[in-house]
Amino acid sequence: MQTKVDLAIFLPSLEAGGAERALTRLANHFVERGLQVDMVLVQACGALLKELSERVRVVDLEAYKKYACMPQFIRYLRKYRPRALLSSLVLTNLLAVICNRLAGSVTRIVVREASTLSHLRRSAWKKWLEQTLVRTLYPQASTVIAVSQGVAKDLINYARLSERMIEVIPNPVITEELFRKTSEQVNHPWVNCNQPPLVLSVGRLVPEKNYELLLRAFAVVRESISAHLLILGEGPERQKLYELAYSLGIGAEIDLPGFTQNPFAYMSKASVFVLSSILEGLPNVLIEAMACGCPVVSTDCPSGPNEILQGGRYGHLVPVNDVSAMARAIQAVLRGEHRMPPAEWLEQYRIELVARRYREVLGL
């Protein structure tokens, strides 16, 4: 007997990114409440596969490129006809709309946009093509979910979407599992001692995260305050960052331990969490750090940090690429100037509230 599918979630993979983590959490939450959920992946790989509930069925399209998955995805939609289809990330969003149309499916399609598309780095012709396709195809979805007000405004201006078809729903960041994981042990000598203080960042080692800014700011901090810096994550910038650290004279004070399944244990023990990005949608790590009780410093990049930190009330905001401002903000936190949010402010990011809004939009 063919399984009834309530929701299909379509992603390239389950590599450790913000969109993948958010939709993994939603999938697990939905199956716990009796929905049949398929995680449909261009390639069934990635660190977050380990975090997916066994009750979520993984559908591997086994395609070597995202666009090459179209025949398999169309066959899947025709065979299972899920009640709703949720996708994220711009190319998979576009493919979801196209394949749903070619499949002749009656599936309700919702695309989730987690980036300020106008700020993404593209060549001129790729930018034109992306903008044209987004303007043409996104309006064919039932709803477009924007993860922040900044992303919503960008969609209206860049993609010419009607405000009526956009729902602003933040990411499902705060879970009981997050709080449980904060108490787990961390096998790193810098985390298990109180001195010197620990500066922490978490994210992929890619240019958009702008860790060069963080390293240069940390070098300034080290001139007056003894500290260590940990950056959790993997990516192509690893060697470049180590080379920069040693050229700045801070090579012995930084470590890049790689990806971890549990960054929350680090966050609960760090002295300050720093986000140095030039571009975000709604950075989960800022909310996670705040929920773990860690004071934060962030660039005021588009978009998300300003909304999360309420213009600087609940954390230090600094201009993008301003080394001196970031160094001063880190120093201020290490000297005891903490700006922490009230518990009720973080409630909007609890998975129960966010999942309820998703179910309404998805018609489930």
N, C-alpha and C positions, 0 to 999 in steps of 0.2 A: 504493500500500500504506500502511495506517495505521501511523503511528509508534508503537512501544511506548514507554510513558512509565513510567519507574521511580519518579520523584518529581515531584509538583506542589507548588510553594511558593506560598502564597496570601498576598498583601499588598495594602494599599490602593494603594500606588505605590512608587517607589524614591526618594522624597525623602530628604534626608540626615539620617536618624535612626539611633539605635543598633541597633534591631531590623532595619531595612532593610540596614544595613551588615553585620551579622552573617550574615544569610541570603544576601546577595550573595556573601560569602566562601565560605559553605558550598556554594552552587550552583556556583561556579567550581571549587572543590576536587572536588566529586563528578563533574562532567563530565570533568575531567582524568583521572579514574580509571574512565572508561568508562560511567558511568550516563547515562541520558537524563533530563534535567531540564527541566521547564517552569516558568517564572516567570509565574504567573497574577496579573495586576494589575487592580484595579478601574479604574484609569486608568494607562496606560503612560507615565508622566512621572516626572521627578525627576533630580537630578544624578547619582545612582548608576547610572543606566542606562549611563553611559559606562564604568563599572567592571565591567559584566557581560560575561562571556565570550561570544564570538560563537557558541559551541557550546550555550549555554543558549537555548532557544526562549522568546521573550516572547509571552505570550497576553494581548492587550488586551481586557478585557471592555467597555470604552468606556461605563462607567456614570457618570452625573453625581453620584451619591451611592453610598455603600458598599452600603446595603440594596437599591438599585436594580439591583445586578449579579446578583441571585439567579437570574433566568431564564437568563441567559447562562452563569452558572457551573454550574447544574444540567445544561444541555445539554453543556457541556464535560466534566463528570464522566461523563455517560452515554456520550459518544462515545469518550473516550480511556481511561477506567477506569484511572487511574494506580495502581501498586502501593501507593504511600503518598502521603499528603497532609500537608504540614506548614504550619501557619499561625502567625501571631504578631499581637499587638495585640488587645485584648479584643473589639472589635466584629467584626473579621475572624475571630477564633477562634469566636465564636458563630455567625457566618454559615457558616463551614466545616462545623460540626457539623450545622446545619439543612439545608444544601444537600446534604451527603453522604447524609443520611437521605432527603430527598425524591428524590434521584437513584436511590435503591435500590442504591447503590454498595456493593461489597465492599472498597472502598479502606480501608487501614489509616490512621486519622486520628490525628495527634499535634498537640496545640496547645501553643504555647510562650508562657509568661507572663513578661514582662520587667519588670513593675511590681508594687509593693505596692498591690493594688487598693483596700484599705480606706482608703488615704491619698489617692487621687485625688479632686480637687475636682469635686463634682457637686451639683446641686440635690437636695433631699431625695427627690423622687419618682424622679429619674433614678438616684439611689443605690440606692433600693429595687428599681427595675426591674433595674438591672445586677446586683445581688447575687442576685436571684431567678433571673435567666437563667443566671448563672454557676453557681449551685448546681444548676440543673436540667440544663444542657447540657454543662458540662465533664466530668461523670462519664461521658458517652456517648463520649468519646474513648478511644482505646486507652491513651494515656499523656498526662500533662500534664508538660511540661518547665518547671521553674523555674530561672531563671538564677542564683539564689543561695539560700543557706539562709534568708535573711530573707524572700524571696519565697515559698519553700516553706511556711514557718511561717504567713505571712499567708494563703495559700491554704487551709491546714488550718483556720484559725480563722474566716476571713471567708467562704470558700466551702464549708466543711465537707467538703472533699475528704479521702478516705482517704489516709493517708501512703503506702500501698502503690502507689497509681497515680501518684505524683509521682516524677520523676527530676530530681535537681539536676545540671544540666550547665552549666558556665560558658560564656561567649561565646568564639567562635574569634577571638581578638584578635591573637595574635602569628603573623606570617607572614614568609616571606623577603622578600616585597614591602615590608613595613614597614621592614625594615632597609635595603633598597636605597634606599628613598625618603628616608631620613634624610640621605643625602649630597647630595641635590639642592639647587641654589641657591635662595635665597629673595629675591625682589625687593621687599625692604622695608628702608629705611635703619636702622630700629631693630634689625633682626636681624643685620645685617652689620657691626655694631660691638660692641665688648666693653663699652663704658660709655655711659650708665648701665646697670645690670642690667635684664633684661627679665622681667616678670611676664606669664604667658600663661594664657589660658583658651580652651576650645573647646566650642561647643555652640550650640543654637538660642537665639535671643534671645526667650525666653518666660518667663513668671513663675516656672515651676517651677525654672528654673536660678538664680533669685535673684541676678542680677548687681548688683542694688542693694546687697546686702551686700558684694560684692566691691569695688564702687566706693567705698563708705564706708570699708571697711578700707584700701583703697589710699590714700585721702586721708590717713588716719592714718599710714600707712607713709611717705608723702612728707614728713611733718613732720620726719623724722629721716634718711631715706635717699632720695637721688635715684634715680628708677627710671622706667621706661616700662611701660605696660600695653596688651597686645593681647588682644582678644577676637575669635576667629574664629567666624563663624556668621552666619546671617540669621534674621530673625523680626520680629514686630510691635512688639517693645520698643525697636527701634533709636533712634527719636527721643527717647523717654522717657529712655533711658540717656545720650544725649548731653546732654540738658537737665540731668539730675542731675549729670553730670560737671562741667559749667560752673558750676553752682550751688555745687559743692564746691571750685571753684578748681583742678581738675585737667584741664580740657578740653584743654590743650595736651599733656598727658602720656599721653593714652589714644588708641587708634585702634580702629575696628571695620571691618576691611577686607572683611568679608563671608565667604562660604563659600569654602573652598579644597579642592581635590581631594587635597592633600598637607599635612595638618597636622603630619606626622611630622618634616618638615624644620625646622619651627618648634620643635617639642618638643625636638629634639636640640640646639638652640642657645639655648633659654631658660634663665634662671637658676632659675625655679621655676614649676611648673604649679599652678593653683588651681581646685578644684571648689567652687562655692558653693551647690549645689542644696539644695532643701528636700525633694526626693523623687527617688529613683533605683531601678533594679532591680539592675543590675550595670553601673556606668559604665565603658564601654569606654575612655574617654579617660584615666582614671586608670591603667589597665593599660598603655595605649599610651605614656603619658608615662614611666612607670617603665621600660618596655622600651627607650625612647630615651635612658635615662640621666638623666632630668630629675627632681630631687626634687619631691615633691608636698605640697600642703596641701589638706585636704578637710574639708567639714562631715561630721559623723557622722550623716548623714541615713539614713532607712530607704529602701532597704537596699543593702548592697553595699560601701560604703567601709570599714566596720569589718572586713569579711571580707578585702577586698583588702589592706588595710594592717595586718592582724593586730593590731587594737586599738591602732594607733599605733606599732608597732615599725618599720614600713617607710615611714612618712610621718606628717606631723602631722595629727591629728584635732582638730577644734574643734566646739563646740556649734553647732547651726543658729541663725542670726540673731544670733550673738554677734560684733559688729564688733570689739571690743577683742581677743578671743581670736584672731580671724582675722588681725588686724593684727600681733599679737605673733608668731604662727606664721610669717607671711611674712617679717617682720624677722629672725627666728631663722635661716631658711634663707638669706636674703641675706647674713647675717653668717657663714655657713659651717656651720650645724648641719644636716647632711644625714643623713637616715635612709633608706638604700637597701636594697632586698631582695636576698638572694642569688639568683644566676641560677636555681638549682633551684626557687625559689618560683614563678617566672614560667612554668615549664614547663607547669603545669596549664592555661594559657591558650593553648598552642600549637595551631594549627589541626589538626594531624595527630591529636593525642590527642582533641580535642573532636569532630572529624568521625567518628572511630571509634565514639565513644559514641552519636552521633546515628544512625549506620547500624544499630547494635544495636537501638536503640529503634524505628526506622522499619522494621525487618525487612528491611533491604537488605544 
